[in-house]
Amino acid sequence: MKILIATEKPFAKIAIDGIRKIIESSGHELNLLEKYTDVSQLLSAVADADALIVRSDKVTAQVIAAAKKLKTVVRAGAGFDNLDLNACTEKNIVAMNTPGQNSNAVAELVLGLMIFMSRNKFCAGTGKELKGKKLGLHAYGNVGRMVARIAKGFDMQIWAFDPFVKKEAMQADGITAVDKVEDLYSNCDYVSLHIPANETTKKSINYKLLNLMPEGGCLINAARREIIDEDDLIKLFEERTDIKYATDVAPSNIAELQQKFDARIFATPKKTGAETAEANINAGLAAAVQIINFFKNGDTTFQLNK
Ligand code: 3PG
């Protein structure tokens, strides 16, 4: 089988070496399309692929239509908003992700962003410590849990809102679990977003919610750009000169935000949460193993379009 890795943002070489070993030792062929600049390159590379591994690369209906032999696509990572699941289902293509594999990298970045913002972006001026502050996790999945684990080491008080996780499970982890999302924002000094981008969550982080944050509140977004209502963010920043925002996914109005509120806002130039050798190895190798097992035994454990 021909397995294509198509990554606009490539995996570390050490991860590619590991993936190659897994694929070739199972008798399959690895093809690489890295740092492509135009979708036409992806469309032609995918034409004869039996399996596809991507990161945040958009696997649209157009890509699926061009992939005449494709049987499975694996998003090496957690969020799968870049995959057109309906298009996959229509062509009987099994879409999968690799949940949890890159979570620690994202969680470490969250703590890094919290410290960076609390110390005035490492510029002059009196900063604040994380110790004793309340951290609100908006969703308690793989990344949220790892953020909680690390933040406990900073002596933070951890709160979480997640209607999909049992309150008892959060409480067993020493987390204050809230029933209403508003309670998270009105109580926590820091709120870290860990919800996926989908039709329900898009623009759900809005003025009403953010304005509940206490004096000096700091919002961290290592999830997805689309979940923020960007017009509301500007309104909030204009009214609340105490609020800070650090994001791993630059808002589309970042130029305006930076021009007006530079000291209180930070955005990474390119999504960097999962950009560690370890995360590349974990997610990339997991994707390769999932594909091998799919071809060998029909294993669809991580299938998304069931
Ligand atoms: C994910 O959903 O797994 C993360 O956002 C990482 O995305 P990336 O593979 O594009 O770095």
Boltz pocket constraint, residues with backbone or C-beta under 6 A from the ligand:
constraints:
  - pocket:
      binder: B
      contacts: [[A, 9], [A, 55], [A, 56], [A, 57], [A, 76], [A, 77], [A, 78], [A, 79], [A, 80], [A, 102], [A, 222], [A, 223], [A, 271], [A, 272], [A, 273], [A, 274], [A, 275]]
      max_distance: 6.0
